[in-house]
């Protein structure tokens, strides 16, 4: 599911906030910028983020990313 998901997914190390793995749908450069924003602001979100659809046209999407807790450890990014 991780590899075939159409959503970009990043797996982060909770201790170091370093990216451990990404699926093919994630954009690494933009993801690093968003991780930095999450570390400073606690979350990142866009109401009309323009993305190019797989079929070609550009579409506006809503994007929100928040830290989460896993096994009692809150991620820092």
N, C-alpha and C positions, 0 to 999 in steps of 0.2 A: 504494500500500500504506500509506503514511504516513497519509493522510486516512481510509481505510476500516478501519484497524486497530481492533479492539475494545479493545486495551490503550491506556492513556494514554501518549503519547510526547512527551518534551520534547527539543528541540534546544538545547544550550547553547553559548555562546561560551567556548572554553577559556581565552582570555586574560582575559576580564572576569567569567566565571561568570554572565553575564546570559542570561536565556531569550531565544532568537532566534525560536523557532516552537514551536507546540504543535498536536497534532491534536485533533479534536473530542471525543475520549474523555477528554482530560485535564482535571482540575479545577485552574484557575489558582491560586486561593487556597491550597489544600492543597499544590500543587506548590511554591509559593514557600517555604512552611514547611519542606517536606522538603529543598529545596535548601540552606536555611540549616543544617539538621541535618547534612546530608552534609558541608558545608564545615567544620563544627566537629568532628563525630565520625568522619568518613570513610565513613559509610554510614548508611542508615536501613532499618529493618525492623519489620514488625508480623506477629505470628502469627495474630491473629484480628481483622483490620480489618473492621468491619461496612460493607458496601456494599449499596445497593439495586440489585437485579437489574433489567434492562430489563423483565422480565415482571411486576415488582412486589414480590416478597418480598425481605426483607433477608437477605443471606448473609454469612458470615465468610470472608475470604480471607487468604492469606499474601501479603505484599508485601515485596519486598527491592529496594533500589536501591543500587548501588555506582558509584563513578567508573570510567571506562574510558579506555583509550588509543586514540587515533585518529591515524594517520600520525605516530607517535612523540611525540605530545603527550598527556599525561595530563590529563583533564578535572579541574577543581577542584570540580565539583558534579555 
